[in-house]
Amino acid sequence: MKKLYVKLGFTFIGVIVFIALVYISIGYFIYSTLAKADPGCSADCINTPGSYRDNSKESDFPFDKYTVDYWESHQYAVGDEGINIEAWWIPISKNGAGEAPVIILAHGLRSSKYDSDILLVAAILHKAGFNTLLFDQRDHGMSTIEDGRISIGTKEYRDVIASVDWLVNIQSIIPERIGIYGLSMGAGTAAIAFGVDDRIQAAILDSGYSDLNIIVKEELQREGYPPWLVNGAIWAAFLFGNETLLEPSPKLAFINHGDRPIFAMHGTSDTRVLPHNTSDMIILAKKYGANLTIWLAENAIHSGVKFMYLDEFSTRIVEFFRSNLKGLPKEN
């Protein structure tokens, strides 16, 4: 009888180990599939700050009214060995940045600085008197392919910090003049960087998120996977990809705000990143006393606030940065 119990015990342990291995294997498949990057710029490679369009669909938006005449291409290193960032620097004139503020722009998932959405924001800000810096996050655009995987901001935030370093050390920009605008995954990336680097004085989070556990779960559900596989994907990312995925968190923007202002916006018809991800930030702001402004734009889709409410979008982002960064006079 004792031998039978021992045999049953080993059998039970074997079954548990087998189930765990299957769970992790499925998690790895999900992680490797959903985290796969798409470096380069595809059809958007023809875009520049001086001439661009939405190459993914037919659009009658007047992009030609939102262009710039002068920009520079630059490359700079990140603290991570072997990672180099490709960027477009758009100073207010050929003579340089002057004393005007600078806005760093962080693009979204599997996108790049060549994307019409981020180029439009850069042009709006440039026309209002801001310098802008657009850059390709690692494993995106023309920047270094680190491992061909996306880290939803948990590694990419270091590319933002490298951008701040470049502005301060190479362009002699004082931190009091530095703000950031992040779109979608770029908003999550920007939030982490904002929480880690207090040289960034103001942040706009467009169609973003603050809770990485929730966004990973919703991403799996969007792709048709059951939510109980979330932990398997997260463990697989750690075991096989050296990715924590959940840390550092965009929540750091609210924990370490230091009374620096945050402006978060989201379209109420966004099905790509659900709008509650932004409205939930109100709870975080109250918990940590963060200086948060929220705009939930009725009926706008993902990244669509700027297109549905162009004038209001332009006014809001310009006035937010104008009021919170040094270098431009406040309007009466």
PEZIQUI-V609349 format. One record per pair of residues at least 24 apart in sequence whose ideal C-beta (glycine too) atoms are under 10 Angstrom apart, sorted by the first residue. I is the first residue (numbers start at 1). J is the second residue. D is the distance in Angstrom with one decimal. If there is no record, write none. Layout:
# PEZIQUI-V609349
i,j,d
I,J,D
I,J,D
This chain:
# PEZIQUI-V609349
i,j,d
20,232,9.3
20,235,9.6
22,232,9.2
23,228,9.2
23,229,7.8
23,231,8.3
23,232,4.8
23,235,8.4
23,236,9.2
24,231,9.7
24,232,5.9
24,233,9.5
24,235,6.1
24,236,5.7
24,239,7.0
24,240,8.8
25,232,8.4
25,236,8.0
26,225,8.8
26,229,6.2
26,232,5.8
26,233,8.4
26,236,8.4
27,220,9.9
27,225,9.8
27,229,6.3
27,230,8.6
27,231,7.5
27,232,2.7
27,233,4.4
27,234,7.4
27,235,5.9
27,236,3.9
27,237,8.0
27,239,8.9
27,240,9.3
28,232,8.0
28,233,7.9
28,235,8.8
28,236,3.8
28,237,8.4
28,239,7.9
28,240,5.7
28,241,8.7
29,225,9.8
29,229,9.7
29,232,9.3
29,233,8.8
29,236,8.1
30,216,9.9
30,219,9.6
30,220,6.6
30,223,8.0
30,225,5.9
30,229,6.2
30,230,9.0
30,232,7.2
30,233,4.5
30,234,9.9
30,236,7.5
30,237,9.5
31,149,8.4
31,216,9.6
31,220,9.8
31,229,9.9
31,232,8.4
31,233,4.6
31,234,7.9
31,235,8.9
31,236,4.6
31,237,4.8
31,238,9.4
31,239,9.6
31,240,7.5
31,241,6.7
31,243,8.0
31,245,8.4
32,148,9.7
32,149,7.8
32,233,9.4
32,236,7.8
32,237,9.0
32,240,7.9
32,241,7.9
33,223,8.1
33,225,9.6
33,233,9.5
34,149,9.5
34,150,8.3
34,152,9.9
34,216,8.8
34,219,6.3
34,220,7.3
34,222,9.5
34,223,6.4
34,225,8.6
34,233,7.5
34,237,9.8
35,139,9.6
35,147,9.3
35,148,8.8
35,149,4.4
35,150,5.2
35,151,7.6
35,152,8.3
35,219,9.8
35,233,8.7
35,236,9.7
35,237,7.0
35,241,7.1
35,243,7.6
35,245,8.6
36,110,8.9
36,139,9.5
36,148,6.7
36,149,6.6
36,150,7.5
37,109,9.0
37,110,6.6
37,137,9.5
37,138,8.7
37,139,4.0
37,140,6.6
37,145,7.4
37,146,8.9
37,147,8.3
37,148,5.2
37,149,5.8
37,150,5.1
37,151,9.4
38,109,9.1
38,110,4.4
38,111,8.9
38,112,9.4
38,139,8.6
38,140,7.9
38,141,9.9
38,148,9.2
38,150,8.9
39,110,8.8
39,112,8.5
39,136,8.5
39,138,9.1
39,139,5.8
39,140,6.1
39,141,6.9
39,142,8.0
39,143,7.9
39,144,9.1
39,145,5.2
39,146,9.8
39,148,7.3
40,110,9.9
40,112,7.7
40,114,9.2
40,136,9.5
40,140,8.5
40,141,7.0
40,142,7.4
40,145,9.3
41,111,8.8
41,112,4.9
41,113,8.3
41,114,4.1
41,115,8.1
41,136,8.3
41,140,8.9
41,141,5.7
41,142,7.1
42,110,9.5
42,112,8.8
42,114,8.6
43,114,9.2
44,111,8.3
44,112,6.6
44,113,9.2
44,114,3.9
44,115,5.8
44,116,7.4
44,119,9.1
44,141,9.0
45,112,9.0
45,114,6.2
45,141,9.4
45,142,9.1
46,114,8.2
47,112,9.1
47,113,8.8
47,114,4.5
47,115,7.5
47,116,6.5
47,118,9.9
47,119,6.3
48,73,9.7
48,88,8.0
48,113,9.7
48,114,7.9
48,119,8.1
49,88,6.0
49,89,9.9
49,90,5.8
49,113,8.8
49,114,9.7
49,119,6.0
49,122,6.3
49,123,6.9
49,126,8.1
49,132,8.5
49,134,7.6
50,90,9.9
50,119,9.5
50,123,9.5
51,119,9.6
52,114,7.6
52,115,8.5
52,116,5.2
52,117,10.0
52,118,9.8
52,119,4.9
52,120,8.2
52,122,10.0
52,123,8.9
53,116,6.0
53,119,9.5
54,115,8.6
54,116,4.4
54,117,7.9
54,119,9.9
54,120,9.2
54,307,9.4
55,114,9.0
55,115,9.1
55,116,7.4
56,115,9.1
56,116,8.5
59,116,8.1
59,307,8.7
61,116,8.2
61,120,8.1
61,306,9.6
61,307,6.3
61,310,8.6
62,310,9.5
63,116,6.3
63,119,7.9
63,120,6.7
63,123,8.4
65,120,10.0
65,123,8.6
65,127,9.4
66,116,9.6
66,119,7.9
66,120,5.4
66,121,9.1
66,122,8.7
66,123,3.8
66,124,6.3
66,126,8.8
66,127,7.3
66,310,9.3
66,314,9.4
67,119,8.3
67,120,9.6
67,122,9.8
67,123,5.9
67,126,9.1
67,127,9.4
68,92,9.7
68,119,9.0
68,122,7.4
68,123,5.9
68,126,5.2
68,127,8.2
68,132,8.5
69,93,9.3
69,94,8.7
69,126,9.6
70,94,5.2
70,95,9.8
70,126,9.7
71,122,9.0
71,126,9.1
71,132,8.9
71,134,8.6
73,142,9.4
74,133,8.7
74,135,8.8
74,166,7.4
74,170,8.2
74,171,9.4
75,135,9.7
75,142,8.8
75,143,8.6
75,144,9.7
75,166,9.6
76,135,8.6
76,159,9.7
76,162,6.1
76,163,7.6
76,165,7.6
76,166,4.5
76,167,9.7
76,169,9.2
76,170,7.4
77,144,9.3
77,162,6.9
77,165,9.2
77,166,9.0
78,138,7.2
78,143,8.8
78,144,8.1
78,146,9.4
78,155,9.5
78,156,9.8
78,158,5.6
78,159,5.7
78,160,9.7
78,161,7.9
78,162,4.2
78,163,9.1
78,165,8.9
78,166,9.9
79,158,6.3
79,159,9.9
79,161,7.6
79,162,6.7
79,165,8.4
80,138,7.9
80,144,8.9
80,146,7.5
80,155,7.7
80,158,6.1
80,159,8.8
80,162,8.7
82,138,10.0
82,144,6.4
82,146,7.7
83,138,5.5
83,139,9.6
83,143,7.5
83,144,4.8
83,145,9.6
83,146,6.0
83,155,9.1
83,158,7.9
83,159,7.5
83,162,8.0
84,136,9.9
84,138,8.9
84,142,9.4
84,143,6.5
84,144,5.0
84,159,9.9
84,162,9.2
85,135,5.2
85,136,6.6
85,137,7.8
85,138,7.4
85,140,9.9
85,141,9.2
85,142,9.1
85,143,5.0
85,144,7.6
85,158,9.8
85,159,5.5
85,160,9.6
85,162,5.9
85,163,6.9
85,166,8.1
86,112,8.8
86,113,7.6
86,134,9.6
86,135,6.9
86,136,4.9
86,137,10.0
86,140,9.5
86,141,6.2
86,142,4.1
86,143,5.0
86,144,8.7
87,113,7.0
87,133,6.0
87,134,6.4
87,135,3.9
87,136,7.3
87,141,9.5
87,142,9.4
87,143,8.5
87,159,9.6
87,162,9.6
87,163,6.9
87,166,7.6
88,113,5.7
88,114,9.2
88,119,9.0
88,122,8.0
88,132,8.2
88,133,7.4
88,134,4.6
88,135,7.6
88,136,9.3
89,131,7.8
89,132,8.1
89,133,5.6
89,134,8.3
89,135,9.2
89,163,10.0
89,166,8.7
89,167,8.8
89,170,9.4
89,171,7.5
90,119,9.9
90,122,6.2
90,123,8.5
90,125,8.8
90,126,5.6
90,130,8.9
90,131,6.6
90,132,4.6
90,133,7.4
90,134,7.3
91,126,9.1
91,130,10.0
91,131,5.2
91,132,8.7
91,133,9.5
91,171,8.2
92,126,7.2
92,129,6.4
92,130,7.3
92,131,5.5
92,132,9.2
92,327,9.8
93,131,9.5
96,131,8.7
96,171,8.0
96,172,9.1
97,130,9.7
97,131,4.6
97,133,9.9
97,167,8.6
97,171,5.9
97,172,8.1
97,173,6.3
97,177,8.5
97,327,9.1
98,129,9.3
98,131,8.0
98,327,8.0
99,131,10.0
99,173,9.5
99,174,8.9
99,177,7.5
99,326,8.0
99,327,5.1
99,328,9.0
100,126,9.8
100,128,9.7
100,129,5.6
100,130,6.1
100,131,5.4
100,173,9.4
100,177,7.4
100,325,9.1
100,326,9.5
100,327,4.8
100,328,6.4
101,125,9.0
101,128,9.9
101,129,8.2
101,130,5.5
101,131,6.9
101,132,9.7
101,173,8.5
101,174,9.8
101,176,8.6
101,177,4.4
101,178,7.2
101,179,6.3
101,201,8.5
101,202,8.9
101,321,6.2
101,322,8.0
101,324,9.0
101,325,3.9
101,326,6.7
101,327,4.3
101,328,6.1
102,130,6.9
102,131,4.3
102,132,7.0
102,133,6.2
102,163,9.6
102,164,9.4
102,167,5.7
102,168,9.9
102,171,7.7
102,173,5.2
102,174,9.7
102,177,5.8
102,178,5.5
102,179,7.3
102,180,9.5
102,321,9.7
102,325,8.3
102,327,8.5
103,128,9.8
103,130,5.3
103,131,7.3
103,132,5.2
103,133,7.4
103,134,9.6
103,177,9.6
103,178,8.0
103,179,4.9
103,180,6.7
103,181,5.7
103,202,8.9
103,204,8.4
103,317,8.6
103,321,6.2
103,325,8.3
104,131,9.9
104,132,7.8
104,133,5.0
104,134,8.2
104,135,7.4
104,159,9.9
104,160,6.4
104,163,5.2
104,164,7.1
104,166,9.7
104,167,7.6
104,178,7.0
104,179,7.3
104,180,4.6
104,181,7.4
104,182,8.6
104,186,9.8
104,190,7.8
104,193,8.5
104,200,7.7
104,203,9.7
105,132,6.1
105,133,6.9
105,134,4.9
105,135,7.8
105,163,9.6
105,179,10.0
105,180,7.7
105,181,5.2
105,182,7.7
105,183,7.8
105,186,7.6
105,190,9.0
105,204,9.6
106,133,9.9
106,134,8.8
106,135,7.6
106,136,10.0
106,137,6.9
106,153,8.9
106,156,7.9
106,157,9.1
106,159,8.3
106,160,6.3
106,163,8.7
106,180,6.7
106,181,7.2
106,182,4.1
106,183,6.8
106,184,9.2
106,185,8.2
106,186,3.3
106,187,7.4
106,188,9.0
106,189,5.1
106,190,4.9
106,191,9.8
106,193,8.1
106,203,9.9
106,205,9.8
106,206,9.7
106,208,9.9
107,134,7.6
107,135,8.3
107,136,7.5
107,137,6.9
107,140,7.0
107,141,7.7
107,182,8.4
107,183,6.1
107,184,8.1
107,185,8.1
107,186,5.0
107,189,9.1
108,137,9.5
108,140,9.2
108,182,8.4
108,183,4.8
108,184,3.4
108,185,5.0
108,186,5.1
108,187,8.0
108,188,9.4
108,189,9.3
108,206,9.0
108,207,7.8
108,208,9.3
108,272,9.2
108,273,9.1
108,302,8.8
108,303,6.9
109,137,9.6
109,140,8.6
109,150,6.4
109,152,7.9
109,153,9.9
109,183,9.4
109,184,5.9
109,185,4.1
109,186,8.2
109,188,9.4
109,189,9.9
109,219,9.6
109,272,9.0
109,273,9.2
110,139,9.1
110,140,7.0
110,141,9.9
110,150,7.2
110,184,10.0
110,185,8.5
111,136,9.0
111,137,8.9
111,140,6.7
111,141,7.9
111,183,7.9
111,184,7.9
111,185,8.1
111,186,7.8
111,303,9.4
112,136,5.0
112,137,8.3
112,140,5.3
112,141,3.2
112,142,7.4
112,143,8.5
113,137,9.2
113,140,8.7
113,141,5.8
113,142,8.4
113,143,9.2
114,140,9.9
114,141,6.5
114,142,8.6
115,140,9.9
115,141,8.9
115,183,8.6
115,186,10.0
115,303,9.2
117,183,6.3
117,184,9.0
117,186,9.9
117,206,9.1
117,207,9.9
117,302,9.8
117,303,5.2
117,304,9.1
117,306,7.2
117,307,8.6
118,181,8.4
118,182,9.7
118,183,6.2
118,186,7.7
118,206,9.9
118,303,9.3
120,306,6.3
120,307,8.4
120,310,8.9
120,313,9.6
120,314,9.8
121,181,6.0
121,183,7.5
121,204,8.9
121,206,8.1
121,303,10.0
121,306,6.7
121,313,8.7
121,314,9.2
121,317,7.3
122,181,8.8
124,181,9.9
124,306,7.9
124,310,8.6
124,313,7.8
124,314,5.0
124,315,9.8
124,317,7.0
124,318,7.2
125,179,9.2
125,181,7.7
125,314,8.9
125,317,7.0
125,318,6.9
125,321,7.3
127,314,8.7
127,318,9.0
128,314,7.7
128,315,9.5
128,317,8.5
128,318,4.4
128,319,9.2
128,321,8.3
128,322,7.5
128,328,8.0
129,318,8.5
129,321,9.9
129,322,8.3
129,327,8.4
129,328,5.5
129,329,9.5
130,177,9.4
130,179,8.3
130,317,9.6
130,318,7.9
130,321,6.6
130,322,8.6
130,325,8.4
130,327,8.4
130,328,7.4
131,167,8.7
131,171,8.3
131,173,7.8
131,177,8.4
131,178,9.7
131,327,8.9
132,179,10.0
132,181,8.8
133,163,6.0
133,164,9.3
133,166,7.9
133,167,6.6
133,171,8.6
133,173,9.3
133,178,9.3
133,180,9.4
134,163,9.6
135,159,6.7
135,160,8.2
135,162,8.5
135,163,5.5
135,166,8.9
137,163,9.8
137,185,8.3
137,186,7.5
137,189,6.7
138,162,9.8
140,185,9.4
140,186,9.7
147,241,7.1
147,242,8.4
147,243,8.9
149,237,8.5
149,241,6.1
149,242,9.9
149,243,7.2
150,185,7.4
150,243,9.5
151,185,9.4
151,189,9.0
151,237,8.7
151,241,8.7
151,242,10.0
151,243,5.8
151,244,8.6
151,245,7.1
152,185,6.0
152,188,6.0
152,189,8.1
152,192,9.6
152,209,8.6
152,212,6.4
152,215,6.9
152,216,7.4
152,219,8.5
152,243,9.1
152,245,6.7
152,246,9.3
152,250,9.2
153,182,8.7
153,185,6.3
153,186,8.2
153,187,8.5
153,188,4.0
153,189,3.9
153,190,8.1
153,191,7.4
153,192,5.1
153,193,8.4
153,208,9.2
153,209,9.0
153,212,7.8
153,215,9.6
153,245,9.7
153,248,8.3
153,249,8.9
153,250,6.5
154,188,8.7
154,189,8.7
154,192,7.0
154,212,7.4
154,237,9.8
154,243,7.0
154,244,6.0
154,245,6.2
154,246,7.6
154,247,6.5
154,248,6.2
154,249,8.2
154,250,9.4
155,189,9.1
155,192,9.6
155,242,9.7
155,243,7.7
155,244,9.2
155,245,9.9
155,248,9.7
156,185,7.7
156,186,8.3
156,188,8.6
156,189,4.6
156,190,9.6
156,192,8.2
156,193,8.7
157,182,10.0
157,188,8.6
157,189,5.2
157,190,7.9
157,191,8.4
157,192,3.9
157,193,4.4
157,194,8.9
157,195,8.7
157,196,6.5
157,197,8.5
157,248,6.9
157,250,8.9
157,252,9.2
158,189,9.4
158,192,9.1
158,193,8.1
158,196,8.8
158,197,9.8
158,248,9.9
159,189,7.7
159,193,8.5
160,186,9.0
160,189,6.2
160,190,6.5
160,191,10.0
160,192,7.9
160,193,3.7
160,194,8.4
160,196,8.8
160,197,7.5
160,200,7.8
161,192,9.5
161,193,5.8
161,196,6.9
161,197,5.2
161,199,8.7
161,200,8.9
162,193,9.9
163,193,8.6
163,197,10.0
163,200,9.8
164,193,7.7
164,197,5.9
164,199,5.4
164,200,6.4
165,197,9.2
165,199,9.0
167,199,8.9
168,199,6.9
173,199,9.6
173,327,9.4
174,199,9.1
174,201,9.9
174,326,7.4
174,327,8.9
175,199,3.8
175,200,7.7
175,201,6.7
175,325,9.9
175,326,9.4
176,201,6.1
176,324,9.9
176,325,7.0
176,326,4.4
176,327,8.1
177,201,7.6
177,321,9.8
177,325,5.5
177,326,5.2
177,327,4.8
177,328,9.2
178,202,8.4
178,325,7.3
178,326,9.6
178,327,10.0
179,203,6.9
179,204,7.5
179,260,9.5
179,261,9.3
179,263,9.8
179,317,9.6
179,320,8.3
179,321,5.0
179,322,9.9
179,324,7.0
179,325,5.3
180,204,7.2
180,205,9.0
180,321,9.6
181,205,8.4
181,206,6.8
181,263,9.2
181,317,6.9
181,320,9.5
181,321,8.3
182,206,6.7
182,207,9.1
182,208,6.3
182,250,9.5
183,207,6.3
183,208,7.8
183,302,9.5
183,303,6.0
183,306,9.2
184,208,6.5
184,209,8.6
184,270,9.4
184,272,7.3
184,273,6.0
184,302,6.9
184,303,6.3
185,209,8.5
185,215,9.1
185,273,8.6
187,250,7.8
187,253,9.7
187,264,7.8
187,265,9.3
187,266,9.3
187,273,8.5
187,277,9.2
187,278,8.7
188,212,7.5
188,215,7.3
188,249,9.0
188,250,4.8
188,253,9.5
188,273,9.1
188,277,9.2
189,250,8.2
190,250,8.4
190,253,8.0
190,262,9.7
191,248,9.7
191,249,8.4
191,250,3.6
191,251,7.9
191,252,7.1
191,253,3.9
191,254,8.2
191,262,8.0
191,264,8.9
191,281,9.0
192,247,9.4
192,248,5.2
192,249,7.0
192,250,5.4
192,251,8.9
192,252,5.9
192,253,7.2
193,248,9.4
193,250,9.5
193,252,9.0
193,253,8.5
194,250,8.6
194,252,7.6
194,253,4.5
194,254,9.4
194,256,8.1
194,257,8.0
194,258,9.8
194,260,7.3
194,262,7.3
195,248,7.3
195,249,8.1
195,250,7.3
195,251,7.4
195,252,2.6
195,253,4.4
195,254,7.5
195,255,6.3
195,256,4.5
195,257,7.6
195,258,9.5
195,260,9.8
196,248,6.6
196,252,6.2
196,253,9.1
196,256,7.4
197,256,9.4
198,256,7.3
198,257,9.2
198,258,5.7
198,260,7.2
200,253,9.5
200,260,7.5
201,258,9.6
201,260,5.7
201,261,8.2
201,321,9.1
201,324,6.3
201,325,5.7
201,326,8.2
202,260,6.2
202,261,5.1
202,262,7.6
202,263,7.6
202,291,9.4
202,320,6.8
202,321,6.1
202,322,10.0
202,323,8.6
202,324,4.1
202,325,5.9
203,253,6.5
203,257,9.2
203,260,7.4
203,261,7.6
203,262,5.1
203,263,7.3
203,264,8.6
203,292,10.0
203,320,9.5
203,321,9.9
203,324,9.5
204,261,9.4
204,262,7.9
204,263,4.8
204,264,7.6
204,265,7.3
204,293,9.4
204,295,9.9
204,316,8.7
204,317,5.9
204,320,6.4
204,321,7.7
205,250,8.1
205,253,7.7
205,262,6.6
205,263,7.3
205,264,4.4
205,265,7.4
205,266,8.7
205,277,9.7
205,278,7.2
205,281,7.7
205,292,9.5
205,294,9.8
206,263,9.0
206,264,7.9
206,265,5.4
206,266,7.7
206,267,9.3
206,273,10.0
206,278,9.0
206,295,9.6
206,302,9.7
206,303,7.1
206,305,6.8
206,306,7.9
206,313,9.1
206,317,8.7
207,264,9.2
207,265,7.4
207,266,5.5
207,267,6.9
207,270,6.0
207,272,7.6
207,273,5.4
207,274,9.9
207,275,8.5
207,277,8.4
207,278,7.5
207,297,9.9
207,300,8.9
207,301,9.2
207,302,5.6
207,303,5.6
207,304,8.4
207,305,7.5
208,250,7.1
208,253,9.6
208,264,6.7
208,265,8.9
208,266,7.7
208,273,7.0
208,277,6.7
208,278,6.5
208,281,8.5
209,250,6.4
209,264,9.9
209,266,9.6
209,273,6.0
209,274,8.7
209,276,9.5
209,277,4.0
209,278,7.7
209,280,8.5
209,281,8.8
210,249,7.4
210,250,4.6
210,251,5.3
210,252,9.3
210,253,7.3
210,254,7.1
210,264,8.7
210,277,6.8
210,278,8.2
210,280,6.6
210,281,5.4
210,283,9.3
210,284,5.9
210,285,9.8
211,246,9.1
211,249,7.5
211,250,7.7
211,251,7.0
211,276,10.0
211,277,7.3
211,280,6.9
211,281,9.4
211,284,8.7
212,244,9.2
212,245,6.4
212,246,4.7
212,247,7.8
212,248,9.1
212,249,5.6
212,250,7.0
212,251,8.5
213,245,8.8
213,246,5.9
213,249,8.8
214,274,9.0
214,276,8.7
214,277,7.0
214,280,8.0
215,245,9.9
215,246,9.9
215,250,8.9
215,273,7.2
215,274,9.0
215,277,6.6
216,245,6.5
216,246,7.7
218,272,9.8
218,273,7.9
218,274,6.2
218,276,9.4
218,277,8.0
219,272,9.7
219,273,9.0
222,271,8.3
222,272,7.9
222,273,9.5
222,274,9.1
250,277,9.6
250,281,9.1
250,284,9.3
251,281,9.2
251,284,6.1
251,287,9.6
251,288,8.6
252,288,10.0
253,281,8.7
253,284,8.4
253,285,9.6
253,288,9.4
253,290,7.6
253,292,9.2
254,281,7.1
254,283,9.4
254,284,4.2
254,285,5.9
254,286,9.4
254,287,7.4
254,288,4.7
254,289,8.8
254,290,4.5
254,291,9.8
254,292,7.5
255,284,8.2
255,287,8.8
255,288,5.4
255,290,8.4
256,288,8.6
256,290,9.4
257,284,9.7
257,285,8.3
257,288,6.6
257,289,7.7
257,290,4.3
257,291,6.5
257,292,8.4
258,290,9.4
258,291,9.3
259,289,8.1
259,290,8.1
259,291,5.6
260,290,8.6
260,291,6.9
260,324,7.8
261,290,8.7
261,291,4.5
261,292,7.8
261,293,7.1
261,320,7.2
261,321,9.5
261,323,8.1
261,324,5.0
261,325,9.8
262,290,6.2
262,291,6.5
262,292,4.9
262,293,7.3
262,294,9.3
262,320,9.5
262,324,9.9
263,291,9.5
263,292,7.7
263,293,4.7
263,294,8.0
263,295,7.4
263,316,7.3
263,317,7.6
263,319,9.7
263,320,4.8
263,321,8.9
263,324,8.9
264,292,6.6
264,293,7.3
264,294,5.5
264,295,7.5
264,296,9.2
265,293,8.8
265,294,7.5
265,295,4.2
265,296,7.5
265,297,6.4
265,300,8.7
265,305,5.5
265,306,9.2
265,309,9.4
265,313,7.9
265,316,7.7
265,317,8.7
266,294,8.2
266,295,7.7
266,296,5.7
266,297,7.1
266,300,7.9
266,302,8.9
266,305,7.5
267,295,9.7
267,296,7.8
267,297,5.1
267,298,8.1
267,299,7.1
267,300,2.8
267,301,5.4
267,302,6.6
267,303,8.0
267,304,5.2
267,305,5.3
267,306,9.8
267,307,9.7
267,308,7.4
267,309,9.2
268,296,5.5
268,297,6.7
268,298,5.5
268,299,6.2
268,300,6.8
268,301,9.3
268,305,9.8
269,297,9.0
269,298,8.1
269,299,5.1
269,300,6.1
269,301,5.1
269,302,8.5
269,304,7.8
269,308,9.3
270,296,9.8
270,297,9.3
270,300,7.2
270,301,5.8
270,302,4.4
270,303,8.2
270,304,7.6
270,305,9.0
271,301,7.3
271,302,7.0
272,301,7.8
272,302,3.8
272,303,8.0
272,304,9.9
273,302,6.2
273,303,9.1
274,302,9.6
275,300,9.2
275,302,9.5
291,324,9.1
293,320,7.3
295,320,10.0
